[in-house]
């Protein structure tokens, strides 16, 4: 959630007043290591394309992107580039959604979920910076999430969950992520496999509530996670809907049925209740016991209730030029 921390900005003398041209703001997580000078690349392409000198703002431990994004909006930035992991991207998007200001991302994290879904280079920050300035513009959906009926809503771009998936995110070791990357999530997944299902009540699009005994329930705005696994087959980020997935393995071998359906992308292909999908615009999930919660891989602690609401076409986003993946966007781009 937003904090009152005041972010520090690097503003070039002589550019504060601006020349009346376009200006980018770079919001960067300084602890994300990269061999590429992201700030230098942003300055170089700004100059090459006739933009004003960029505004550069670093995130902090107390404020991972909310205050920086508001500062960029207050400065009148035409393009806001989020350079960091999924947490930085989500926090910046939460502030930019509905503003009309263009957003782009330079993935510097471990998961880089949105970047993987949009085919933004996760191992080439220089190419991602170029796409931020010269890519294709697109409006995408965001999903508002209210946790335990709090007054303020969060936003997610890729997926959010309650239960086993969130426990994985909460239990993943940072030191292992530094050593082996996204495989650290596999380690956490194996360690959290034992467990009992939680009795959960679900309502989709205001319909009649139904009960399930679940290990996990997830909402997806687009489909892919680490390793290229598509857990929401056919999900699109601009169709005004989200996919709700329930995971209910039966017994110790039940995870094999879940894995089989995921790997063969068998959405709706059987009546096996171990993995069910529902497409909707709103959803409510209530558990009888507190479960771990995650938004785009960010752990939020435990909660018993989550409410989802899709906000169509809320965020203007830059994608690589010529991006045409029909699994993410509903129509081919020019």
Residue frames as qw, qx, qy, qz and C-alpha x, y, z in Angstrom:
[[0.000, 0.888, 0.461, 0.000, 0.00, 0.00, 0.00],
 [0.305, 0.751, -0.067, 0.581, 1.13, 3.60, -0.44],
 [0.601, -0.464, -0.354, 0.546, 3.28, 5.12, 2.26],
 [0.018, -0.992, -0.103, 0.066, 4.10, 8.66, 3.28],
 [0.669, -0.359, 0.279, 0.588, 7.82, 8.20, 2.63],
 [0.304, 0.886, -0.086, -0.340, 9.32, 10.90, 0.45],
 [0.885, 0.197, 0.231, 0.352, 11.28, 9.43, -2.47],
 [0.265, -0.685, 0.280, 0.618, 14.50, 11.02, -3.58],
 [0.705, 0.658, 0.259, 0.055, 14.77, 12.13, -7.19],
 [0.502, -0.278, 0.339, 0.745, 17.70, 12.91, -9.43],
 [0.379, 0.856, 0.348, -0.051, 16.77, 15.98, -11.48],
 [0.623, 0.156, 0.170, 0.747, 19.24, 17.50, -13.91],
 [0.091, -0.649, -0.129, 0.744, 19.88, 21.21, -13.54],
 [0.116, 0.326, -0.448, -0.824, 18.47, 23.10, -16.47],
 [0.251, -0.155, -0.845, -0.445, 15.84, 20.47, -17.19],
 [0.019, 0.334, 0.774, -0.537, 13.57, 21.09, -14.21],
 [0.345, 0.468, 0.121, -0.804, 11.58, 23.73, -16.05],
 [0.631, 0.315, 0.698, 0.122, 11.57, 21.56, -19.16],
 [0.077, -0.221, 0.455, 0.859, 11.59, 22.60, -22.79],
 [0.610, 0.292, 0.081, -0.733, 7.97, 21.74, -23.39],
 [0.526, 0.283, -0.733, -0.325, 8.88, 18.41, -24.99],
 [0.890, -0.254, -0.311, -0.215, 8.15, 14.88, -23.89],
 [0.062, -0.616, 0.676, -0.400, 9.74, 13.61, -20.70],
 [0.791, -0.126, -0.597, -0.054, 10.22, 10.16, -19.22],
 [0.455, -0.657, 0.448, -0.401, 10.47, 9.26, -15.55],
 [0.655, 0.189, -0.726, 0.087, 12.59, 6.27, -14.54],
 [0.661, -0.558, 0.287, -0.411, 11.60, 4.61, -11.27],
 [0.671, 0.368, -0.635, 0.099, 14.35, 2.17, -10.41],
 [0.848, -0.528, 0.010, -0.044, 14.98, -0.30, -7.61],
 [0.154, 0.834, -0.523, 0.087, 18.64, 0.35, -6.73],
 [0.553, -0.435, 0.701, -0.117, 19.21, -3.05, -5.11],
 [0.896, 0.331, 0.289, -0.068, 18.47, -5.00, -8.30],
 [0.407, -0.519, 0.547, 0.516, 21.84, -5.89, -9.79],
 [0.749, 0.612, 0.256, 0.008, 22.36, -5.55, -13.54],
 [0.630, -0.166, 0.314, 0.691, 25.38, -5.28, -15.79],
 [0.256, 0.582, 0.432, 0.640, 23.54, -2.70, -17.90],
 [0.099, -0.196, -0.267, 0.938, 23.45, 0.98, -16.96],
 [0.117, 0.643, 0.752, 0.091, 19.66, 1.35, -17.10],
 [0.047, -0.854, -0.203, 0.477, 19.72, 5.04, -16.23],
 [0.190, -0.474, 0.488, 0.708, 22.36, 5.66, -18.88],
 [0.194, 0.245, 0.840, 0.444, 20.28, 3.82, -21.49],
 [0.061, 0.796, 0.587, -0.135, 17.21, 5.89, -20.61],
 [0.107, -0.787, 0.075, 0.603, 19.20, 9.11, -20.91],
 [0.246, -0.237, 0.676, 0.653, 20.73, 8.02, -24.22],
 [0.151, 0.434, 0.813, 0.358, 17.45, 7.08, -25.91],
 [0.011, -0.839, -0.405, 0.363, 15.74, 10.17, -24.50],
 [0.120, -0.662, 0.286, 0.682, 18.38, 12.28, -26.23],
 [0.216, -0.033, 0.799, 0.560, 18.28, 10.27, -29.47],
 [0.058, 0.555, 0.796, 0.234, 14.49, 10.55, -29.72],
 [0.027, 0.473, 0.135, 0.870, 14.31, 14.24, -28.82],
 [0.550, -0.686, -0.472, -0.060, 12.87, 13.84, -25.34],
 [0.181, -0.853, 0.278, -0.403, 13.74, 16.11, -22.43],
 [0.202, 0.376, -0.820, 0.381, 16.21, 14.91, -19.78],
 [0.628, -0.365, -0.658, -0.197, 14.51, 12.18, -17.73],
 [0.483, -0.614, 0.329, -0.530, 13.45, 12.33, -14.12],
 [0.626, 0.134, -0.756, 0.135, 15.16, 9.52, -12.19],
 [0.556, -0.529, 0.281, -0.576, 13.73, 8.34, -8.86],
 [0.330, 0.203, -0.909, 0.153, 14.95, 5.43, -6.74],
 [0.728, -0.476, -0.376, -0.319, 12.65, 3.23, -4.72],
 [0.094, -0.531, 0.652, -0.532, 13.33, 2.71, -1.02],
 [0.197, -0.078, -0.956, 0.201, 12.72, -0.05, 1.49],
 [0.177, 0.362, 0.590, -0.700, 9.86, 1.99, 2.96],
 [0.540, 0.610, 0.142, -0.563, 8.35, 2.94, -0.40],
 [0.568, -0.075, 0.732, 0.368, 8.76, 0.37, -3.20],
 [0.239, 0.212, 0.635, 0.704, 7.16, 2.52, -5.90],
 [0.000, -0.776, -0.631, 0.013, 3.93, 4.23, -4.85],
 [0.173, -0.852, -0.087, 0.486, 5.34, 7.60, -3.84],
 [0.319, -0.319, 0.534, 0.715, 7.78, 7.62, -6.74],
 [0.203, 0.427, 0.758, 0.449, 4.97, 7.03, -9.23],
 [0.049, -0.884, -0.444, 0.139, 2.92, 9.85, -7.72],
 [0.282, -0.689, 0.187, 0.641, 5.95, 12.12, -7.96],
 [0.299, -0.003, 0.682, 0.667, 6.34, 11.22, -11.64],
 [0.093, 0.684, 0.684, 0.234, 2.67, 12.02, -12.27],
 [0.182, -0.882, -0.226, 0.371, 2.96, 15.32, -10.41],
 [0.311, -0.505, 0.396, 0.701, 5.97, 16.18, -12.58],
 [0.591, 0.621, -0.001, -0.515, 3.88, 15.65, -15.71],
 [0.273, -0.340, 0.833, 0.342, 5.88, 12.70, -17.06],
 [0.661, 0.332, -0.292, -0.607, 4.67, 11.41, -20.42],
 [0.835, 0.129, -0.533, -0.038, 6.19, 7.96, -19.85],
 [0.518, -0.639, 0.483, -0.301, 6.92, 6.22, -16.54],
 [0.704, 0.317, -0.635, 0.009, 9.42, 3.35, -16.70],
 [0.752, -0.548, 0.276, -0.240, 9.42, 0.88, -13.80],
 [0.583, 0.489, -0.635, 0.136, 12.82, -0.81, -13.53],
 [0.331, -0.403, 0.714, -0.467, 12.87, -3.56, -10.94],
 [0.027, 0.058, 0.998, -0.010, 11.10, -6.74, -9.96],
 [0.198, -0.509, -0.758, -0.356, 7.42, -7.63, -9.93],
 [0.298, -0.657, -0.519, 0.459, 6.89, -5.64, -6.73],
 [0.144, -0.382, 0.114, 0.906, 8.20, -2.42, -8.24],
 [0.084, -0.154, -0.672, -0.720, 6.13, -2.93, -11.39],
 [0.256, -0.579, -0.770, -0.078, 2.95, -3.61, -9.43],
 [0.257, -0.622, -0.367, 0.642, 3.36, -0.61, -7.11],
 [0.053, -0.257, 0.293, 0.919, 3.96, 1.77, -10.02],
 [0.161, -0.277, -0.765, -0.559, 1.02, 0.33, -11.96],
 [0.223, -0.597, -0.722, 0.268, -1.23, 0.74, -8.94],
 [0.097, -0.615, -0.155, 0.767, -0.67, 4.50, -9.08],
 [0.023, 0.249, -0.504, -0.827, -0.71, 4.86, -12.88],
 [0.059, 0.377, 0.900, 0.212, -3.86, 2.83, -13.53],
 [0.035, 0.811, 0.581, -0.063, -6.62, 5.16, -14.65],
 [0.238, -0.698, 0.029, 0.675, -4.28, 8.13, -15.03],
 [0.627, 0.768, 0.112, -0.061, -3.83, 7.90, -18.81],
 [0.040, -0.830, 0.539, 0.139, -0.04, 8.13, -18.43],
 [0.839, 0.352, -0.410, -0.061, 1.99, 5.59, -20.39],
 [0.642, -0.591, 0.485, -0.055, 3.92, 2.94, -18.44],
 [0.748, 0.445, -0.492, 0.000, 6.78, 0.70, -19.49],
 [0.787, -0.563, 0.250, -0.046, 8.93, -1.79, -17.64],
 [0.434, 0.605, -0.657, 0.117, 12.53, -2.91, -17.49],
 [0.911, -0.354, -0.147, -0.149, 12.54, -6.30, -15.71],
 [0.217, 0.641, -0.637, 0.369, 15.32, -6.65, -13.15],
 [0.650, -0.397, 0.452, -0.464, 13.80, -9.19, -10.76],
 [0.273, -0.205, 0.940, 0.022, 13.60, -12.97, -10.44],
 [0.475, 0.421, 0.754, -0.169, 10.03, -13.71, -11.51],
 [0.062, 0.304, -0.361, -0.880, 9.39, -10.84, -13.94],
 [0.405, 0.363, 0.830, -0.121, 5.88, -12.19, -14.51],
 [0.421, 0.787, 0.230, -0.389, 4.39, -9.37, -16.57],
 [0.095, 0.698, -0.552, -0.446, 7.51, -9.06, -18.70],
 [0.266, -0.110, 0.939, 0.190, 7.43, -12.78, -19.51],
 [0.430, 0.550, 0.693, -0.180, 3.79, -12.56, -20.56],
 [0.344, 0.884, 0.080, -0.306, 4.44, -9.56, -22.80],
 [0.851, 0.318, 0.121, 0.400, 7.65, -10.92, -24.34],
 [0.004, 0.956, -0.243, 0.166, 9.71, -8.09, -22.87],
 [0.685, 0.371, -0.545, 0.310, 13.35, -9.17, -22.67],
 [0.712, -0.697, -0.035, -0.083, 14.04, -10.39, -19.13],
 [0.812, -0.295, 0.160, 0.478, 17.77, -10.85, -19.78],
 [0.458, 0.287, 0.256, 0.802, 18.42, -7.74, -21.88],
 [0.110, -0.730, -0.411, 0.535, 17.60, -4.51, -20.00],
 [0.106, -0.349, 0.332, 0.870, 19.00, -2.43, -22.86],
 [0.082, -0.233, -0.781, -0.574, 16.44, -3.91, -25.27],
 [0.178, -0.650, -0.720, 0.166, 13.68, -3.37, -22.71],
 [0.128, -0.598, -0.116, 0.782, 14.61, 0.31, -22.42],
 [0.010, 0.121, -0.561, -0.819, 14.45, 0.66, -26.19],
 [0.152, -0.439, -0.840, -0.281, 11.01, -1.00, -26.24],
 [0.161, -0.624, -0.537, 0.544, 9.88, 1.43, -23.54],
 [0.032, 0.554, -0.094, -0.827, 10.44, 4.37, -25.88],
 [0.258, 0.347, -0.579, -0.691, 9.86, 2.81, -29.30],
 [0.129, 0.122, 0.984, -0.009, 7.45, -0.06, -28.71],
 [0.257, -0.413, -0.656, -0.577, 3.76, -0.57, -29.39],
 [0.261, -0.158, 0.420, -0.855, 1.20, 1.14, -27.17],
 [0.450, -0.288, -0.804, -0.262, -1.62, -0.90, -25.67],
 [0.464, -0.417, 0.282, -0.728, -4.31, -0.49, -22.99],
 [0.454, -0.013, -0.888, 0.069, -4.56, -3.45, -20.62],
 [0.645, -0.618, -0.305, -0.331, -6.84, -4.49, -17.79],
 [0.111, 0.349, -0.733, 0.573, -5.84, -4.37, -14.14],
 [0.600, -0.449, -0.645, -0.150, -7.58, -6.19, -11.32],
 [0.247, -0.586, 0.349, -0.688, -8.46, -4.48, -8.05],
 [0.647, -0.188, -0.727, 0.132, -8.20, -6.67, -4.97],
 [0.397, -0.647, 0.232, -0.609, -9.58, -5.89, -1.52],
 [0.530, 0.084, -0.799, 0.271, -8.10, -7.99, 1.28],
 [0.284, -0.373, -0.747, 0.472, -10.17, -8.68, 4.41],
 [0.003, -0.836, -0.523, -0.166, -12.64, -5.98, 3.34],
 [0.404, -0.386, -0.068, 0.826, -10.10, -3.20, 3.80],
 [0.257, 0.826, 0.225, -0.448, -11.07, 0.25, 2.58],
 [0.162, 0.735, -0.477, -0.453, -8.17, 0.53, 0.13],
 [0.944, 0.283, 0.160, -0.055, -7.75, -1.78, -2.85],
 [0.419, -0.477, 0.608, 0.476, -4.54, -3.20, -4.26],
 [0.672, 0.597, -0.198, -0.390, -3.88, -3.87, -7.94],
 [0.611, -0.274, 0.682, 0.293, -2.41, -6.86, -9.69],
 [0.382, 0.596, -0.406, -0.578, -1.43, -7.30, -13.33],
 [0.364, 0.276, -0.863, -0.215, -0.71, -11.01, -13.71],
 [0.665, -0.305, -0.663, -0.160, -2.14, -13.09, -10.88],
 [0.278, -0.481, 0.495, -0.668, -3.09, -13.11, -7.21],
 [0.672, -0.109, -0.721, -0.131, -3.82, -15.96, -4.87],
 [0.560, -0.524, 0.355, -0.534, -4.93, -17.22, -1.49],
 [0.965, -0.163, 0.161, -0.129, -3.43, -20.39, -0.05],
 [0.890, -0.120, 0.266, 0.351, -0.69, -22.69, -1.35],
 [0.581, 0.609, 0.119, 0.527, 0.57, -20.41, -4.14],
 [0.116, -0.902, 0.123, -0.398, 0.94, -17.52, -1.71],
 [0.793, -0.563, 0.221, 0.070, 2.66, -19.76, 0.83],
 [0.832, 0.225, 0.152, 0.484, 5.27, -20.52, -1.82],
 [0.282, 0.771, -0.003, 0.571, 5.92, -16.81, -2.36],
 [0.459, -0.828, 0.147, -0.286, 6.10, -16.15, 1.36],
 [0.850, -0.424, 0.297, 0.094, 8.47, -19.06, 2.01],
 [0.787, 0.520, -0.035, 0.331, 10.89, -18.59, -0.92],
 [0.645, -0.554, 0.026, 0.525, 14.41, -17.94, 0.33],
 [0.245, 0.951, -0.099, -0.162, 15.98, -14.71, -0.93],
 [0.297, -0.645, 0.652, 0.265, 19.48, -16.15, -0.74],
 [0.598, 0.119, 0.768, 0.192, 18.40, -19.07, -2.92],
 [0.481, 0.822, 0.294, -0.075, 16.80, -16.71, -5.45],
 [0.008, 0.891, -0.380, -0.250, 20.15, -14.95, -5.74],
 [0.389, -0.399, 0.799, 0.227, 21.86, -18.28, -6.46],
 [0.299, 0.136, 0.903, 0.277, 19.43, -20.18, -8.69],
 [0.227, -0.034, -0.341, -0.911, 16.81, -17.63, -9.79],
 [0.666, -0.133, -0.108, -0.726, 13.23, -18.80, -10.27],
 [0.667, 0.000, -0.745, 0.005, 14.13, -22.38, -9.29],
 [0.030, 0.125, -0.659, 0.741, 14.03, -21.11, -5.70],
 [0.615, -0.052, 0.076, -0.783, 10.24, -21.11, -6.04],
 [0.778, 0.063, -0.590, -0.207, 10.34, -24.82, -6.88],
 [0.357, 0.115, -0.763, 0.527, 12.16, -25.47, -3.62],
 [0.280, -0.033, 0.431, -0.857, 9.50, -23.55, -1.68],
 [0.713, 0.034, -0.285, -0.640, 6.75, -25.35, -3.59],
 [0.672, 0.047, -0.737, 0.045, 8.06, -28.77, -2.62],
 [0.187, 0.055, -0.700, 0.687, 8.47, -27.78, 1.02],
 [0.378, 0.068, 0.308, -0.871, 4.89, -26.50, 1.18],
 [0.468, -0.025, -0.737, -0.486, 3.24, -29.46, -0.58],
 [0.312, -0.319, -0.859, 0.252, 2.13, -31.12, 2.69],
 [0.177, 0.024, 0.243, -0.953, -0.95, -29.45, 4.10],
 [0.200, 0.447, 0.858, -0.155, -4.68, -29.73, 4.48],
 [0.061, 0.482, 0.499, 0.718, -7.34, -28.07, 2.33],
 [0.056, 0.190, 0.410, -0.891, -9.28, -25.08, 3.64],
 [0.191, 0.630, 0.753, -0.001, -13.05, -24.84, 3.46],
 [0.115, -0.219, 0.179, 0.952, -13.72, -21.90, 1.15],
 [0.366, 0.694, 0.578, -0.223, -16.80, -20.08, -0.13],
 [0.255, -0.120, 0.450, 0.847, -16.65, -18.53, -3.62],
 [0.396, 0.736, 0.457, -0.305, -18.99, -16.22, -5.50],
 [0.395, -0.012, 0.512, 0.762, -18.46, -15.33, -9.17],
 [0.059, -0.257, -0.404, -0.876, -20.01, -12.23, -10.79],
 [0.403, -0.153, 0.278, -0.858, -22.43, -11.85, -7.89],
 [0.682, -0.063, -0.613, -0.395, -23.83, -15.35, -8.38],
 [0.843, -0.473, -0.057, -0.250, -24.87, -17.91, -5.81],
 [0.152, -0.697, 0.686, -0.141, -21.97, -18.77, -3.48],
 [0.951, 0.045, -0.295, -0.087, -20.57, -22.30, -3.62],
 [0.568, -0.699, 0.431, -0.043, -18.20, -24.16, -1.33],
 [0.808, 0.407, -0.407, 0.124, -14.95, -25.96, -2.05],
 [0.740, -0.606, 0.205, 0.207, -12.22, -27.54, 0.05],
 [0.600, 0.765, -0.116, 0.204, -9.11, -26.01, -1.51],
 [0.731, -0.277, -0.018, 0.624, -5.37, -25.72, -1.22],
 [0.224, -0.278, 0.175, 0.918, -5.33, -22.61, -3.38],
 [0.375, 0.775, 0.508, 0.014, -7.55, -20.20, -5.29],
 [0.375, -0.295, 0.258, 0.840, -6.00, -17.82, -7.81],
 [0.420, 0.826, 0.277, -0.255, -7.17, -14.99, -10.03],
 [0.580, -0.111, 0.454, 0.667, -5.35, -14.53, -13.34],
 [0.293, 0.798, 0.028, -0.525, -5.19, -11.55, -15.68],
 [0.598, 0.590, -0.497, -0.215, -2.77, -13.34, -18.03],
 [0.965, -0.087, -0.128, -0.213, -1.52, -16.87, -18.06],
 [0.798, 0.313, -0.414, 0.306, 2.22, -17.55, -17.84],
 [0.582, -0.791, 0.188, 0.019, 4.50, -17.99, -14.85],
 [0.146, -0.712, 0.663, 0.180, 8.18, -18.87, -14.50],
 [0.429, -0.140, 0.874, 0.180, 9.45, -21.61, -16.76],
 [0.261, 0.100, -0.571, -0.772, 6.89, -20.72, -19.42],
 [0.014, -0.316, -0.941, 0.117, 4.15, -22.72, -17.67],
 [0.285, -0.246, -0.263, -0.889, 0.73, -21.43, -18.71],
 [0.018, -0.194, -0.884, 0.425, -1.58, -21.92, -15.74],
 [0.392, 0.558, 0.403, -0.611, -4.43, -19.82, -17.14],
 [0.369, 0.116, 0.723, 0.573, -4.78, -21.15, -20.71],
 [0.128, 0.624, 0.599, 0.485, -6.37, -18.60, -23.02],
 [0.249, -0.799, -0.334, 0.434, -6.32, -15.78, -20.48],
 [0.419, 0.559, 0.199, 0.688, -5.97, -12.36, -22.11],
 [0.363, -0.310, -0.348, 0.807, -4.85, -9.17, -20.48],
 [0.112, 0.145, -0.095, -0.978, -7.23, -6.89, -22.38],
 [0.249, -0.289, -0.810, -0.445, -10.54, -8.77, -22.58],
 [0.413, -0.433, 0.058, -0.799, -12.24, -7.20, -19.55],
 [0.901, -0.319, -0.137, -0.260, -12.31, -10.51, -17.67],
 [0.098, -0.598, 0.771, -0.194, -10.15, -12.54, -15.33],
 [0.756, -0.004, -0.638, -0.144, -9.81, -16.28, -14.80],
 [0.536, -0.546, 0.469, -0.441, -10.40, -17.77, -11.36],
 [0.666, 0.224, -0.711, -0.023, -8.69, -21.10, -10.71],
 [0.704, -0.527, 0.312, -0.360, -9.33, -23.43, -7.78],
 [0.458, 0.408, -0.784, 0.092, -6.81, -26.10, -6.80],
 [0.729, -0.352, 0.332, -0.484, -8.12, -29.04, -4.78],
 [0.430, 0.347, -0.831, -0.064, -5.84, -32.11, -5.01],
 [0.868, -0.318, -0.021, -0.381, -7.30, -35.29, -3.55],
 [0.939, -0.285, 0.109, 0.157, -4.85, -37.17, -1.36],
 [0.489, -0.605, 0.399, 0.486, -1.09, -37.40, -1.69],
 [0.470, 0.097, 0.667, 0.570, -1.26, -38.30, -5.37],
 [0.267, 0.823, 0.479, -0.151, -3.75, -35.55, -6.15],
 [0.076, -0.789, 0.247, 0.557, -1.01, -33.15, -7.15],
 [0.358, -0.089, 0.774, 0.515, -0.24, -35.43, -10.10],
 [0.277, 0.659, 0.686, 0.137, -3.72, -34.79, -11.49],
 [0.009, -0.929, -0.106, 0.355, -3.26, -31.05, -10.99],
 [0.265, -0.569, 0.529, 0.571, 0.14, -31.08, -12.68],
 [0.402, 0.200, 0.807, 0.384, -1.19, -33.17, -15.55],
 [0.237, 0.823, 0.516, -0.001, -4.01, -30.74, -16.29],
 [0.105, -0.887, 0.122, 0.432, -1.63, -27.79, -16.11],
 [0.328, -0.429, 0.649, 0.536, 0.99, -29.26, -18.40],
 [0.299, 0.303, 0.804, 0.415, -1.50, -30.42, -21.03],
 [0.148, 0.075, -0.050, -0.985, -3.35, -27.10, -20.74],
 [0.156, -0.322, -0.906, -0.225, -6.55, -29.05, -20.18],
 [0.196, 0.119, 0.334, -0.914, -8.72, -26.16, -19.06],
 [0.652, 0.214, 0.137, -0.714, -12.30, -27.37, -19.07],
 [0.463, 0.316, -0.755, -0.339, -11.30, -30.70, -20.62],
 [0.454, -0.164, -0.872, 0.075, -12.65, -32.88, -17.82],
 [0.529, -0.693, -0.232, -0.432, -14.90, -32.88, -14.79],
 [0.696, -0.102, -0.484, 0.521, -11.97, -33.46, -12.46],
 [0.278, -0.928, -0.200, -0.149, -12.57, -31.09, -9.52],
 [0.727, -0.353, -0.035, 0.587, -8.87, -30.98, -8.67],
 [0.241, -0.225, 0.208, 0.921, -8.50, -28.01, -11.01],
 [0.233, 0.734, 0.638, 0.026, -11.45, -25.80, -11.95],
 [0.227, -0.004, 0.171, 0.959, -11.64, -22.54, -13.92],
 [0.115, 0.795, 0.575, -0.157, -14.23, -19.77, -13.89],
 [0.315, 0.255, 0.204, 0.891, -14.13, -16.66, -16.10],
 [0.205, -0.800, -0.541, 0.160, -15.58, -13.54, -14.52],
 [0.185, 0.727, -0.005, 0.661, -15.45, -9.79, -13.97],
 [0.331, -0.615, 0.418, -0.581, -15.83, -9.93, -10.18],
 [0.762, -0.118, -0.636, 0.039, -15.30, -12.62, -7.58],
 [0.406, -0.676, 0.383, -0.480, -15.27, -13.04, -3.82],
 [0.730, 0.080, -0.661, 0.152, -13.39, -15.70, -1.90],
 [0.467, -0.649, 0.322, -0.507, -13.82, -16.37, 1.82],
 [0.594, 0.147, -0.769, 0.187, -11.85, -18.95, 3.78],
 [0.698, -0.641, -0.276, -0.162, -12.81, -20.24, 7.21],
 [0.726, -0.526, 0.026, 0.443, -9.21, -19.87, 8.29],
 [0.066, 0.906, -0.255, -0.330, -6.53, -17.28, 7.53],
 [0.874, 0.207, 0.284, 0.336, -4.41, -18.19, 4.50],
 [0.395, -0.388, 0.275, 0.786, -1.36, -16.61, 2.91],
 [0.450, 0.832, 0.286, -0.154, -2.08, -13.96, 0.24],
 [0.470, -0.266, 0.391, 0.745, 0.08, -12.88, -2.72],
 [0.452, 0.835, 0.182, -0.258, -0.28, -10.29, -5.48],
 [0.607, 0.745, -0.263, 0.081, 1.99, -10.74, -8.51],
 [0.778, 0.162, -0.460, 0.395, 4.34, -12.71, -6.28],
 [0.013, 0.476, -0.413, 0.776, 4.37, -10.19, -3.42],
 [0.407, -0.365, -0.808, 0.219, 3.38, -11.79, -0.08],
 [0.225, -0.566, -0.045, -0.792, 0.82, -9.73, 1.84],
 [0.238, -0.200, 0.728, -0.611, 0.50, -11.86, 4.96],
 [0.003, -0.264, -0.965, -0.009, -2.57, -13.88, 5.90],
 [0.397, 0.054, 0.029, -0.916, -6.24, -13.11, 5.27],
 [0.393, 0.235, 0.865, -0.208, -9.63, -14.80, 5.13],
 [0.459, 0.732, 0.469, -0.185, -11.35, -12.75, 2.43],
 [0.247, -0.247, 0.438, 0.828, -10.40, -11.48, -1.04],
 [0.483, 0.714, 0.426, -0.275, -12.62, -9.54, -3.44],
 [0.421, -0.081, 0.539, 0.725, -11.60, -9.17, -7.11],
 [0.410, 0.791, 0.339, -0.303, -12.84, -6.63, -9.65],
 [0.602, 0.193, 0.412, 0.656, -11.52, -6.23, -13.20],
 [0.082, 0.814, 0.063, -0.572, -10.91, -2.65, -14.36],
 [0.750, 0.429, 0.402, 0.304, -10.86, -2.88, -18.18],
 [0.500, 0.637, 0.127, 0.573, -8.37, -0.87, -20.25],
 [0.420, -0.891, -0.140, 0.100, -7.12, 0.92, -17.14],
 [0.512, -0.648, 0.341, 0.450, -3.40, 1.00, -17.85],
 [0.613, 0.767, -0.176, -0.069, -1.59, 2.27, -20.94],
 [0.738, -0.447, 0.452, 0.228, 1.46, 0.09, -21.50],
 [0.373, 0.718, -0.509, -0.293, 4.39, -0.08, -23.92],
 [0.912, -0.055, 0.404, 0.037, 5.14, -3.49, -25.40],
 [0.419, -0.305, 0.604, 0.606, 7.88, -4.55, -27.82],
 [0.399, 0.474, -0.270, -0.737, 7.24, -3.34, -31.35],
 [0.545, 0.213, -0.680, -0.442, 5.22, -5.82, -33.36],
 [0.200, -0.099, 0.892, -0.393, 4.13, -7.85, -30.35],
 [0.597, 0.037, -0.403, -0.693, 1.38, -10.22, -31.56],
 [0.099, 0.038, -0.973, 0.204, 0.93, -13.01, -29.01],
 [0.510, -0.350, -0.416, -0.667, -2.79, -13.94, -29.13],
 [0.609, -0.329, -0.688, 0.218, -2.46, -15.69, -25.77],
 [0.304, -0.324, -0.390, 0.806, -2.12, -12.30, -24.10],
 [0.208, 0.326, -0.005, -0.922, -3.74, -9.61, -26.24],
 [0.598, 0.386, 0.635, -0.300, -7.11, -10.22, -27.83],
 [0.652, 0.745, 0.138, -0.044, -6.25, -8.81, -31.24],
 [0.763, 0.092, 0.116, 0.629, -2.96, -8.80, -33.21],
 [0.144, -0.841, -0.002, 0.521, -1.06, -5.55, -33.02],
 [0.622, 0.781, -0.045, 0.034, 0.24, -3.80, -36.14]]
